[in-house]
Amino acid sequence: MNFKDKVVVITGGTGALGSAVTSAFLQAGAKVFVTYRSEQEFDALKASVNAHAALTGIKTNVLDEASVKAMVQQAARFGRIEMLVNLVGGYLGGVPVTEMSVEQWDKMIDLNLKSAFLCCKHVLPVMMQQNVGRIINVGSIGGLQGGEGTSAYGASKAGLINFTQSLAAEGKHYTITANAVIPGTIDTPANRQAMPQANFDEWVKPEALAQVILFLSSEEAQAITGATIPVLGKL
Ligand SMILES: NC(=O)c1ccc[n+]([C@@H]2O[C@H](COP(=O)([O-])OP(=O)(O)OC[C@H]3O[C@@H](n4cnc5c(N)ncnc54)[C@H](OP(=O)(O)O)[C@@H]3O)[C@@H](O)[C@H]2O)c1
C-alpha cells in the first residue's frame, strides 16, 4: 500500500482511536490533516508522533457547517484530498427511552451522524473533481443490534451505516468508495477506566482497527464499497 504524498483528513484525530489512525497514516507516508477541538490534545498528538512534518491540525467544530467548510478549504490547499476518515463520535448508555431527554437524543445523532454528513458533504466535491476518493466511517456493533439503554447511540450508528451505503451508491460514479468499520469495545484508557473488571485482551486494539482503516483507504481496496466490516478483536 502506497500512501506517499496522499492527503487524508481525519476528524477526531486527537481521540483514542484517532491517535492510532493518525500515527498509522503518517508511518505509511501520507500527509495527515487532523481536526481538533482542544489545543492541548493536538499538542499531545504532535508530541506522540515527534512533531512529524506531515501532520497538520485545524481547530474545527464538525457539528458546525461553516467550521467544516473552512476546514475543507484549508485541507484542499494541499491540492487534493484522497481520503476522509470520520472518527468523531460518542457513546451514551444506561438511559431508557422513557428517561431520555431530547438534548441527549440530539447529541448522539449530531456527534455520530451529523458530523459525518457535514464532513462528507464538503469533502465529496473535492473527491469528485479529482475522480477518486476513500471515505471510512466508524460505526459500532450497537448500530447493528439495538440494546437496552442505548437507543440513541444505536440509532445514530445504524443511521451512519445506512448513510455510508448512500455515499457508496453516489460515489461509484466518481471512483469514490465508502465503507464503515464496526468496532466492538475498543481498548482505550476511557474504557479501561469505565470497565476495570473486563478482560481487556478481548477488546479490539486501536492499532488493529487503524490497519483495517488503512487498507480500506488504499488503492488495493478499490473493489470494496458500501461494506459494513466488523472489527471486533478476539471474541
Ligand atoms: N471506544 C469504543 O469502544 C468505541 C466502540 C465502537 C465505536 N467507537 C467509535 O469510534 C470513534 C472513536 O472513538 P474513541 O473512543 O476514539 O473516541 P474519543 O477518544 O472520545 O475521540 C473522539 C474525538 O472526537 C472529537 N470531537 C468530539 N466532538 C467534536 C466536535 N464537535 N468537533 C470536532 N471534534 C469533536 C474529540 O475531541 P475532544 O477530545 O476535544 O472532545 C475526540 O478527539 C467514535 O466514532 C466512536 O463512536 C468507539
The ligand as a Gaussian input file, in Angstrom:
#p B3LYP/6-31G(d) Opt

LIG

0 1
 N      -14.354000       3.493000      22.225000
 C      -15.087000       2.454000      21.836000
 O      -15.143000       1.410000      22.496000
 C      -15.844000       2.530000      20.542000
 C      -16.609000       1.415000      20.131000
 C      -17.306000       1.474000      18.931000
 C      -17.220000       2.602000      18.141000
 N      -16.472000       3.675000      18.574000
 C      -16.412000       4.854000      17.724000
 O      -15.059000       5.108000      17.351000
 C      -14.875000       6.506000      17.193000
 C      -13.677000       6.956000      18.026000
 O      -13.902000       6.614000      19.380000
 P      -12.861000       6.997000      20.537000
 O      -13.105000       6.062000      21.658000
 O      -11.511000       7.160000      19.961000
 O      -13.466000       8.433000      20.964000
 P      -12.727000       9.678000      21.672000
 O      -11.434000       9.265000      22.271000
 O      -13.773000      10.305000      22.552000
 O      -12.431000      10.644000      20.449000
 C      -13.433000      11.387000      19.844000
 C      -12.791000      12.574000      19.188000
 O      -13.807000      13.392000      18.581000
 C      -13.570000      14.740000      18.920000
 N      -14.816000      15.527000      18.901000
 C      -15.920000      15.337000      19.644000
 N      -16.841000      16.264000      19.330000
 C      -16.303000      17.031000      18.343000
 C      -16.748000      18.150000      17.597000
 N      -17.974000      18.685000      17.779000
 N      -15.922000      18.706000      16.669000
 C      -14.690000      18.206000      16.483000
 N      -14.207000      17.139000      17.150000
 C      -15.012000      16.574000      18.085000
 C      -12.990000      14.672000      20.300000
 O      -12.338000      15.886000      20.603000
 P      -12.291000      16.370000      22.169000
 O      -11.360000      15.427000      22.842000
 O      -11.777000      17.751000      22.076000
 O      -13.693000      16.255000      22.670000
 C      -12.030000      13.486000      20.143000
 O      -10.833000      13.896000      19.518000
 C      -16.195000       7.165000      17.573000
 O      -16.960000       7.400000      16.415000
 C      -16.862000       6.115000      18.430000
 O      -18.278000       6.218000      18.452000
 C      -15.787000       3.652000      19.733000

